């Protein structure tokens, strides 16, 4: 080992011959570490000549590092002793190694000529110009554990630079190790080779070490499988034979059902059809009459869509235009509300329709739709065009002129930015004249309100419904309503709505008020308004105004005076109606005044009231008395809805109403500060019965506890 180490420092430097000298240097002279740069092209030519002529002794001076010991030089006799069948591929495949003396040997121990070894390195001999020290390479077998190591392997192979040489050749492992875990010669190797490099420097030279690892015998990487988003359900299978579980076979749509398939026979239609789907047993005239009665209130939609899914016979019957007398087209999905869909419905379903509601449709070509309605819907009597912002005076004129049977018209929310001019509405009342029975102008900004009311009073004697709720004036001030003119011109009005509108009653002389007939057929009067808005009708309504409106309204069924701060109990008591069913008194002056006549008002209509609104009443004594008055009728009470939200009602009146009003279906106790916790909410349906039961049980428990206390204290008194 010491001789081998001394060999590196005893080799003399190569003389600078310019590549022309073919004499070998003196190997016995002292060695040095000097590196002489020579012409590589000329050196390659000289090296080839040495190989062809067999001068192996001269070959040692042309090795890569020029650091070859004299003892390790291979002579011609060694070459002649070599077998002629030796091939250079053995060295390339890793079967050539060095023995202890420095000579090249194959895997069987036979010596190999240095010329063959040099030929295998001539391809890379021109890549280095500096001297390199002899080094050894070692192969390390490491398994591949992850994709990251594969990336490192490929990166190391790309950056591979052979840097450890021993006498100009790379040392290899023996064939025995290769035969142990590596495929034999001639087979494609599947192993992955990984190089680990390390650079370390000395004072005189640079040393590069390379470790070559063969990843043979590793397990192949499994392909990455995309995980499914759904988790598989683990089915439990019973081990016993008596288990009811049977594994369901996979459904194949290409296989027809057999006679033994039980599930297929259960889904088949019965051999004998029922009478409801048999035209011979149920004539079409009778089925049409049934459909007509079933859809008299809600209309054709969505009832006919649901009925048409029963069977083909019902589907054919539901498509007959005779049954489409009333249609609410707002049941159509919003994405399908187009002009084409609307035109198809008018032509194919609505030719005999009498009432059409298309208020929420956003129509582009309004004139074309109106022309289709006037052409095909010859029996139309009611039309809802609420929300059609593009409706103009020409459209209204065409509709009222061409549609001869139109009686009911809804024009709510038709103005976009500017106020509606009075002239189109005046022309409408003049054109429709006695045909007009229902007119809705709610949620609009109108200019010339008094002119419109005057035209309606003069030309529409059969008007039954007038809705002027949420009307805003053009000048942002209140408009005046001449009630006496309206009563004289439209005596058949049944519904009058002036909710939250900037409309006040016009002042008139007393003689004119006395001469007015009032509204003898009025059934609904709504005067509600917000307390904050000082311009609404509710802020101006007092006892005189109620008397002017309801002087002859004996058939009144609904009275809404919420927010009327100037209305007193005496004005409500003098209302001529005796069978009032709906009373709304929330936020009125009388509900906040102690010792008011609220109890008298409720007692007057307690036999007929169905709905009472006393929300936000702060007069506790008056409110408790009014609620107890509602419960006086007992089983005869018709009360169904009671609103006490935000009021100061006590618990005892609530118990009385719950126990004595059997038809009560809804009671609102939200934010009632005088009630105990746990019951302050809205009760509807079965929740009312549960509340009634719970409060009655608490009452019985309380009475039992009082009786026990009295019995325990009585002996002491004796």
LINLINVEN-V282753 format. One record per residue. N is the residue number from 1. RES is the residue in one letter. SS is DSSP state (hx for helix, st for strand, lp for the rest). BURIAL is 1 if it has 16 or more other ideal C-beta (glycine too) atoms within 10 Angstrom, else 0. Layout:
N_RES_SS_BURIAL, N_RES_SS_BURIAL
This chain:
1_X_lp_0, 2_X_hx_0, 3_X_hx_0, 4_X_hx_0, 5_X_hx_0, 6_X_hx_0, 7_X_hx_1, 8_X_hx_1, 9_X_hx_0, 10_X_hx_1, 11_X_lp_1, 12_X_lp_1, 13_X_lp_1, 14_X_lp_1, 15_X_lp_0, 16_X_lp_0, 17_X_lp_1, 18_X_lp_0, 19_X_lp_1, 20_X_lp_0, 21_X_lp_0, 22_X_lp_0, 23_X_lp_0, 24_X_lp_1, 25_X_lp_1, 26_X_lp_0, 27_X_lp_1, 28_X_lp_0, 29_X_lp_0, 30_X_lp_0, 31_X_lp_1, 32_X_lp_0, 33_X_lp_0, 34_X_lp_0, 35_X_lp_1, 36_X_lp_0, 37_X_lp_0, 38_X_lp_1, 39_X_lp_0, 40_X_hx_0, 41_X_hx_0, 42_X_hx_0, 43_X_hx_1, 44_X_hx_0, 45_X_hx_0, 46_X_hx_1, 47_X_hx_1, 48_X_hx_0, 49_X_hx_0, 50_X_hx_1, 51_X_hx_1, 52_X_hx_0, 53_X_hx_0, 54_X_lp_0, 55_X_lp_0, 56_X_lp_1, 57_X_hx_0, 58_X_hx_1, 59_X_hx_1, 60_X_hx_1, 61_X_hx_1, 62_X_hx_1, 63_X_lp_1, 64_X_lp_1, 65_X_lp_1, 66_X_lp_1, 67_X_lp_1, 68_X_lp_1, 69_X_lp_1, 70_X_hx_0, 71_X_hx_0, 72_X_hx_1, 73_X_lp_1, 74_X_lp_1, 75_X_lp_0, 76_X_hx_0, 77_X_hx_0, 78_X_hx_1, 79_X_hx_1, 80_X_hx_0, 81_X_lp_0, 82_X_lp_1, 83_X_lp_0, 84_X_lp_0, 85_X_lp_0, 86_X_lp_1, 87_X_lp_0, 88_X_lp_0, 89_X_hx_0, 90_X_hx_1, 91_X_hx_1, 92_X_hx_0, 93_X_lp_1, 94_X_lp_1, 95_X_lp_1, 96_X_lp_1, 97_X_st_1, 98_X_st_1, 99_X_lp_0, 100_X_lp_0, 101_X_lp_0, 102_X_lp_1, 103_X_lp_1, 104_X_st_1, 105_X_st_1, 106_X_lp_1, 107_X_lp_1, 108_X_lp_0, 109_X_lp_0, 110_X_lp_0, 111_X_st_1, 112_X_st_1, 113_X_lp_1, 114_X_hx_1, 115_X_hx_1, 116_X_hx_1, 117_X_hx_1, 118_X_hx_1, 119_X_hx_0, 120_X_hx_1, 121_X_hx_1, 122_X_hx_0, 123_X_hx_0, 124_X_hx_0, 125_X_hx_1, 126_X_lp_0, 127_X_lp_0, 128_X_lp_0, 129_X_lp_0, 130_X_lp_0, 131_X_lp_1, 132_X_lp_1, 133_X_lp_1, 134_X_st_1, 135_X_lp_1, 136_X_lp_0, 137_X_lp_1, 138_X_st_0, 139_X_st_1, 140_X_lp_0, 141_X_lp_0, 142_X_lp_0, 143_X_lp_0, 144_X_lp_1, 145_X_lp_0, 146_X_lp_0, 147_X_hx_0, 148_X_hx_0, 149_X_hx_1, 150_X_hx_0, 151_X_hx_0, 152_X_hx_0, 153_X_hx_1, 154_X_hx_0, 155_X_hx_0, 156_X_hx_1, 157_X_hx_0, 158_X_hx_0, 159_X_lp_0, 160_X_lp_0, 161_X_lp_0, 162_X_lp_1, 163_X_lp_1, 164_X_lp_1, 165_X_st_1, 166_X_st_1, 167_X_lp_1, 168_X_lp_1, 169_X_st_1, 170_X_lp_1, 171_X_lp_1, 172_X_lp_1, 173_X_lp_1, 174_X_lp_1, 175_X_hx_1, 176_X_hx_0, 177_X_hx_0, 178_X_hx_1, 179_X_hx_0, 180_X_hx_0, 181_X_hx_0, 182_X_lp_1, 183_X_lp_0, 184_X_lp_0, 185_X_lp_0, 186_X_lp_0, 187_X_lp_0, 188_X_lp_0, 189_X_lp_0, 190_X_lp_0, 191_X_lp_0, 192_X_lp_1, 193_X_st_0, 194_X_st_1, 195_X_st_1, 196_X_st_0, 197_X_st_0, 198_X_st_0, 199_X_st_0, 200_X_st_0, 201_X_st_0, 202_X_lp_0, 203_X_lp_0, 204_X_lp_0, 205_X_lp_0, 206_X_st_0, 207_X_st_0, 208_X_st_1, 209_X_st_0, 210_X_st_1, 211_X_st_1, 212_X_st_1, 213_X_st_1, 214_X_st_1, 215_X_lp_1, 216_X_lp_1, 217_X_lp_0, 218_X_lp_1, 219_X_lp_0, 220_X_lp_0, 221_X_lp_0, 222_X_lp_0, 223_X_lp_0, 224_X_lp_0, 225_X_lp_0, 226_X_lp_0, 227_X_lp_0, 228_X_lp_0, 229_X_lp_0, 230_X_lp_0, 231_X_lp_0, 232_X_lp_0, 233_X_lp_0, 234_X_lp_0, 235_X_lp_0, 236_X_lp_0, 237_X_lp_0, 238_X_lp_0, 239_X_lp_0, 240_X_lp_0, 241_X_lp_0, 242_X_lp_0, 243_X_lp_0, 244_X_lp_0, 245_X_lp_0, 246_X_lp_0, 247_X_lp_0, 248_X_lp_0, 249_X_lp_0, 250_X_lp_0, 251_X_lp_0, 252_X_lp_0, 253_X_lp_0, 254_X_lp_0, 255_X_lp_0, 256_X_lp_0, 257_X_lp_0, 258_X_lp_0, 259_X_lp_0, 260_X_lp_0, 261_X_lp_0, 262_X_hx_0, 263_X_hx_0, 264_X_hx_0, 265_X_hx_0, 266_X_hx_0, 267_X_hx_0, 268_X_lp_0, 269_X_lp_0, 270_X_lp_0, 271_X_lp_0, 272_X_lp_0, 273_X_lp_0, 274_X_lp_0, 275_X_hx_0, 276_X_hx_0, 277_X_hx_0, 278_X_lp_0, 279_X_lp_0, 280_X_lp_0, 281_X_lp_0, 282_X_lp_1, 283_X_lp_0, 284_X_hx_0, 285_X_hx_0, 286_X_hx_0, 287_X_hx_1, 288_X_hx_0, 289_X_hx_0, 290_X_hx_0, 291_X_hx_1, 292_X_hx_0, 293_X_hx_0, 294_X_hx_0, 295_X_lp_1, 296_X_lp_0, 297_X_lp_0, 298_X_lp_0, 299_X_lp_1, 300_X_lp_1, 301_X_lp_1, 302_X_lp_0, 303_X_hx_1, 304_X_hx_1, 305_X_hx_0, 306_X_hx_0, 307_X_hx_1, 308_X_lp_0, 309_X_lp_0, 310_X_lp_0, 311_X_lp_1, 312_X_hx_0, 313_X_hx_1, 314_X_hx_1, 315_X_hx_0, 316_X_hx_0, 317_X_hx_1, 318_X_hx_1, 319_X_lp_0, 320_X_lp_0, 321_X_hx_0, 322_X_hx_0, 323_X_hx_1, 324_X_lp_1, 325_X_lp_1, 326_X_st_1, 327_X_st_1, 328_X_st_1, 329_X_hx_1, 330_X_hx_0, 331_X_hx_0, 332_X_lp_1, 333_X_lp_0, 334_X_hx_0, 335_X_hx_0, 336_X_hx_0, 337_X_lp_1, 338_X_lp_0, 339_X_hx_1, 340_X_hx_0, 341_X_hx_0, 342_X_hx_1, 343_X_hx_1, 344_X_hx_0, 345_X_hx_1, 346_X_hx_1, 347_X_hx_0, 348_X_hx_0, 349_X_lp_1, 350_X_lp_1, 351_X_lp_1, 352_X_lp_1, 353_X_lp_1, 354_X_lp_1, 355_X_st_1, 356_X_st_1, 357_X_st_1, 358_X_lp_1, 359_X_lp_1, 360_X_lp_0, 361_X_lp_1, 362_X_lp_0, 363_X_lp_1, 364_X_lp_0, 365_X_lp_0, 366_X_hx_1, 367_X_hx_0, 368_X_hx_0, 369_X_hx_1, 370_X_hx_1, 371_X_hx_0, 372_X_hx_1, 373_X_hx_1, 374_X_hx_1, 375_X_hx_0, 376_X_hx_1, 377_X_lp_1, 378_X_lp_0, 379_X_lp_0, 380_X_lp_1, 381_X_lp_1, 382_X_st_1, 383_X_st_1, 384_X_st_1, 385_X_lp_1, 386_X_lp_1, 387_X_lp_1, 388_X_lp_1, 389_X_lp_0, 390_X_lp_0, 391_X_lp_1, 392_X_lp_0, 393_X_hx_0, 394_X_hx_0, 395_X_hx_1, 396_X_hx_1, 397_X_hx_0, 398_X_hx_0, 399_X_hx_1, 400_X_hx_1, 401_X_hx_0, 402_X_hx_0, 403_X_lp_1, 404_X_lp_0, 405_X_lp_0, 406_X_lp_1, 407_X_lp_1, 408_X_st_1, 409_X_st_1, 410_X_st_1, 411_X_lp_1, 412_X_lp_1, 413_X_lp_1, 414_X_lp_1, 415_X_lp_1, 416_X_lp_0, 417_X_lp_0, 418_X_lp_0, 419_X_lp_1, 420_X_st_1, 421_X_lp_1, 422_X_hx_1, 423_X_hx_0, 424_X_hx_1, 425_X_hx_1, 426_X_hx_1, 427_X_hx_1, 428_X_hx_1, 429_X_hx_1, 430_X_hx_0, 431_X_hx_1, 432_X_hx_1, 433_X_hx_0, 434_X_hx_0, 435_X_hx_1, 436_X_lp_1, 437_X_lp_1, 438_X_st_1, 439_X_st_1, 440_X_st_1, 441_X_lp_1, 442_X_lp_1, 443_X_lp_1, 444_X_lp_1, 445_X_st_1, 446_X_st_1, 447_X_lp_1, 448_X_lp_1, 449_X_hx_1, 450_X_hx_0, 451_X_hx_0, 452_X_hx_1, 453_X_hx_1, 454_X_hx_1, 455_X_hx_1, 456_X_hx_1, 457_X_hx_1, 458_X_hx_1, 459_X_hx_1, 460_X_lp_1, 461_X_lp_0, 462_X_lp_0, 463_X_lp_1, 464_X_lp_1, 465_X_st_1, 466_X_st_1, 467_X_st_1, 468_X_lp_1, 469_X_lp_1, 470_X_lp_1, 471_X_lp_1, 472_X_st_1, 473_X_st_1, 474_X_lp_1, 475_X_lp_0, 476_X_lp_0, 477_X_lp_0, 478_X_lp_1, 479_X_st_1, 480_X_st_0, 481_X_st_1, 482_X_lp_1, 483_X_hx_1, 484_X_hx_1, 485_X_hx_1, 486_X_hx_1, 487_X_hx_1, 488_X_hx_1, 489_X_hx_1, 490_X_lp_1, 491_X_lp_1, 492_X_lp_0, 493_X_lp_1, 494_X_lp_1, 495_X_st_1, 496_X_st_1, 497_X_st_1, 498_X_lp_1, 499_X_lp_1, 500_X_lp_1, 501_X_lp_1, 502_X_lp_1, 503_X_st_1, 504_X_st_1, 505_X_st_1, 506_X_lp_0, 507_X_lp_0, 508_X_lp_0, 509_X_lp_0, 510_X_hx_0, 511_X_hx_0, 512_X_hx_0, 513_X_hx_1, 514_X_hx_0, 515_X_hx_0, 516_X_lp_1, 517_X_lp_0, 518_X_lp_1, 519_X_lp_1, 520_X_lp_0, 521_X_lp_1, 522_X_lp_1, 523_X_lp_1, 524_X_st_1, 525_X_st_1, 526_X_st_1, 527_X_lp_1, 528_X_lp_1, 529_X_lp_1, 530_X_lp_0, 531_X_lp_0, 532_X_lp_0, 533_X_lp_0, 534_X_lp_0, 535_X_lp_1, 536_X_lp_1, 537_X_hx_1, 538_X_hx_1, 539_X_hx_1, 540_X_hx_1, 541_X_lp_1, 542_X_lp_1, 543_X_hx_1, 544_X_hx_0, 545_X_hx_1, 546_X_hx_1, 547_X_hx_0, 548_X_hx_1, 549_X_hx_1, 550_X_lp_1, 551_X_lp_1, 552_X_lp_1, 553_X_lp_1, 554_X_lp_0, 555_X_lp_0, 556_X_lp_1, 557_X_lp_1, 558_X_st_1, 559_X_st_1, 560_X_st_1, 561_X_lp_1, 562_X_lp_1, 563_X_lp_1, 564_X_lp_1, 565_X_lp_0, 566_X_lp_1, 567_X_lp_1, 568_X_lp_1, 569_X_hx_1, 570_X_hx_0, 571_X_hx_1, 572_X_hx_1, 573_X_hx_0, 574_X_lp_0, 575_X_lp_1, 576_X_lp_0, 577_X_lp_1, 578_X_lp_0, 579_X_lp_0, 580_X_lp_1, 581_X_lp_1, 582_X_st_1, 583_X_st_1, 584_X_st_1, 585_X_lp_1, 586_X_lp_1, 587_X_lp_1, 588_X_lp_1, 589_X_lp_1, 590_X_hx_1, 591_X_hx_1, 592_X_hx_0, 593_X_lp_1, 594_X_lp_0, 595_X_lp_0, 596_X_lp_1, 597_X_lp_1, 598_X_hx_1, 599_X_hx_1, 600_X_hx_0, 601_X_hx_1, 602_X_hx_1, 603_X_hx_1, 604_X_hx_1, 605_X_lp_1, 606_X_lp_1, 607_X_lp_0, 608_X_lp_1, 609_X_lp_1, 610_X_lp_1, 611_X_st_1, 612_X_st_1, 613_X_st_1, 614_X_lp_1, 615_X_lp_1, 616_X_lp_1, 617_X_lp_1, 618_X_lp_0, 619_X_lp_1, 620_X_hx_0, 621_X_hx_0, 622_X_hx_1, 623_X_hx_1, 624_X_hx_1, 625_X_hx_1, 626_X_hx_1, 627_X_hx_1, 628_X_hx_1, 629_X_hx_1, 630_X_hx_1, 631_X_lp_1, 632_X_lp_0, 633_X_lp_1, 634_X_hx_0, 635_X_hx_0, 636_X_hx_0, 637_X_lp_1, 638_X_lp_1, 639_X_lp_1, 640_X_lp_1, 641_X_st_1, 642_X_st_1, 643_X_st_1, 644_X_lp_1, 645_X_lp_1, 646_X_lp_1, 647_X_lp_1, 648_X_lp_1, 649_X_lp_1, 650_X_lp_1, 651_X_hx_1, 652_X_hx_0, 653_X_hx_1, 654_X_hx_1, 655_X_hx_1, 656_X_hx_1, 657_X_hx_1, 658_X_hx_1, 659_X_hx_0, 660_X_hx_1, 661_X_lp_1, 662_X_lp_0, 663_X_lp_0, 664_X_lp_1, 665_X_lp_0, 666_X_st_0, 667_X_st_1, 668_X_st_1, 669_X_lp_1, 670_X_lp_0, 671_X_lp_0, 672_X_lp_1, 673_X_lp_0, 674_X_lp_0, 675_X_lp_1, 676_X_lp_0, 677_X_lp_0, 678_X_lp_0, 679_X_lp_0, 680_X_lp_0, 681_X_lp_0, 682_X_st_0, 683_X_st_1, 684_X_st_0, 685_X_lp_0, 686_X_hx_0, 687_X_hx_0, 688_X_hx_1, 689_X_hx_0, 690_X_hx_0, 691_X_hx_1, 692_X_hx_1, 693_X_hx_0, 694_X_hx_0, 695_X_hx_0, 696_X_hx_0, 697_X_hx_0, 698_X_hx_0, 699_X_hx_0, 700_X_hx_0, 701_X_hx_0, 702_X_hx_0, 703_X_hx_0, 704_X_hx_0, 705_X_hx_0, 706_X_hx_0, 707_X_hx_0, 708_X_hx_0, 709_X_hx_0, 710_X_hx_0, 711_X_hx_0, 712_X_hx_0, 713_X_hx_0, 714_X_hx_0, 715_X_hx_0, 716_X_hx_0, 717_X_hx_0, 718_X_lp_0
